[in-house]
Amino acid sequence: MSEAQITEWLASQKQAMIDLLREVVNIDSGSYEEFELQVDKLIKEGARYILIDLAQAPFVSSAGLRALQHIFKQLHSLHSDPNLNTEETKQGIRAGTYKSSYLKLLNLSPEIRTAFETSGFDMYMETFNDLDTAIASF
């Protein structure tokens, strides 16, 4: 196997490990618990990389943002970078130099993007408008 073939095979293996959540509707006080349970189940079943497509969700409330924070913390605690301790991660988040390797978001509406940026979530979670680019970012 050539180096290029090995690289392509590794990329396909990683892509197969990405859980893509689609058809997520508004995440608010009435739905965030069900959303968290759905993602918690994926994580318990071994999900390592999660991409959440919010194309069908024009709105995410503060409860929805808390749910995303919960998912981030779950994935980070299970798969944290062994080269970074908790304080280094926090410093990276504050500086905008740390981005989650495990949780990414796709197709944010303008309203969700505004809430996301206002609350500072964009400092440590990457967002994408293109599925292929989002998958390649893992």
FENDA-V205413 format. One record per residue. RES is the residue in one small letter. PSI is psi as a letter, one per 20 degrees, with the letter a starting at -180 (none if undefined). D_CENTER is the distance of its C-alpha to the mean C-alpha in Angstrom with 2 decimals. Layout:
# FENDA-V205413
res->RES psi->PSI d_center->D_CENTER
res->RES psi->PSI d_center->D_CENTER
This chain:
# FENDA-V205413
res->m psi->p d_center->32.73
res->s psi->r d_center->32.26
res->e psi->h d_center->29.59
res->a psi->h d_center->28.06
res->q psi->h d_center->28.07
res->i psi->g d_center->26.45
res->t psi->g d_center->23.66
res->e psi->g d_center->23.19
res->w psi->g d_center->23.31
res->l psi->g d_center->20.72
res->a psi->g d_center->18.32
res->s psi->h d_center->19.07
res->q psi->g d_center->18.54
res->k psi->g d_center->15.06
res->q psi->h d_center->14.28
res->a psi->h d_center->15.85
res->m psi->i d_center->13.51
res->i psi->p d_center->10.33
res->d psi->p d_center->9.97
res->l psi->o d_center->9.73
res->l psi->o d_center->10.08
res->r psi->r d_center->12.69
res->e psi->k d_center->15.34
res->v psi->p d_center->13.36
res->v psi->a d_center->16.06
res->n psi->p d_center->16.46
res->i psi->o d_center->14.72
res->d psi->a d_center->17.65
res->s psi->h d_center->20.07
res->g psi->i d_center->21.37
res->s psi->i d_center->18.29
res->y psi->h d_center->15.60
res->e psi->g d_center->17.24
res->e psi->g d_center->17.27
res->f psi->g d_center->13.59
res->e psi->g d_center->12.91
res->l psi->g d_center->15.56
res->q psi->g d_center->14.17
res->v psi->h d_center->10.85
res->d psi->h d_center->13.05
res->k psi->g d_center->15.32
res->l psi->g d_center->12.95
res->i psi->g d_center->12.17
res->k psi->h d_center->15.95
res->e psi->j d_center->16.70
res->g psi->j d_center->15.04
res->a psi->p d_center->11.55
res->r psi->h d_center->10.16
res->y psi->p d_center->7.40
res->i psi->p d_center->5.34
res->l psi->p d_center->5.20
res->i psi->o d_center->6.31
res->d psi->o d_center->9.54
res->l psi->k d_center->11.19
res->a psi->h d_center->14.45
res->q psi->j d_center->16.41
res->a psi->n d_center->15.35
res->p psi->i d_center->17.53
res->f psi->p d_center->16.99
res->v psi->p d_center->14.70
res->s psi->a d_center->17.00
res->s psi->h d_center->16.86
res->a psi->h d_center->16.41
res->g psi->h d_center->13.28
res->l psi->h d_center->11.96
res->r psi->h d_center->13.15
res->a psi->g d_center->11.37
res->l psi->h d_center->7.90
res->q psi->g d_center->9.55
res->h psi->g d_center->10.88
res->i psi->g d_center->7.86
res->f psi->g d_center->6.80
res->k psi->g d_center->10.53
res->q psi->g d_center->10.98
res->l psi->g d_center->8.92
res->h psi->g d_center->10.37
res->s psi->h d_center->13.74
res->l psi->h d_center->13.92
res->h psi->k d_center->12.93
res->s psi->q d_center->13.71
res->d psi->p d_center->15.43
res->p psi->i d_center->19.11
res->n psi->i d_center->20.28
res->l psi->p d_center->18.76
res->n psi->r d_center->20.03
res->t psi->g d_center->18.56
res->e psi->h d_center->20.73
res->e psi->h d_center->19.78
res->t psi->g d_center->16.05
res->k psi->g d_center->17.09
res->q psi->g d_center->19.37
res->g psi->h d_center->16.81
res->i psi->g d_center->14.60
res->r psi->h d_center->17.89
res->a psi->i d_center->18.98
res->g psi->j d_center->15.88
res->t psi->i d_center->16.04
res->y psi->p d_center->13.10
res->k psi->p d_center->9.57
res->s psi->p d_center->6.93
res->s psi->i d_center->7.78
res->y psi->h d_center->5.73
res->l psi->p d_center->1.95
res->k psi->q d_center->2.82
res->l psi->q d_center->5.23
res->l psi->q d_center->8.72
res->n psi->l d_center->12.18
res->l psi->p d_center->12.26
res->s psi->r d_center->15.87
res->p psi->h d_center->17.96
res->e psi->g d_center->18.13
res->i psi->g d_center->14.44
res->r psi->g d_center->14.13
res->t psi->g d_center->17.14
res->a psi->g d_center->15.92
res->f psi->g d_center->12.63
res->e psi->g d_center->14.87
res->t psi->h d_center->17.64
res->s psi->i d_center->15.76
res->g psi->j d_center->14.43
res->f psi->h d_center->10.67
res->d psi->i d_center->10.88
res->m psi->h d_center->12.44
res->y psi->j d_center->9.54
res->m psi->p d_center->6.32
res->e psi->q d_center->7.23
res->t psi->q d_center->8.23
res->f psi->q d_center->10.47
res->n psi->i d_center->13.50
res->d psi->p d_center->14.28
res->l psi->g d_center->12.94
res->d psi->g d_center->14.81
res->t psi->g d_center->13.62
res->a psi->g d_center->9.89
res->i psi->g d_center->10.90
res->a psi->h d_center->13.24
res->s psi->i d_center->10.87
res->f psi->none d_center->9.75
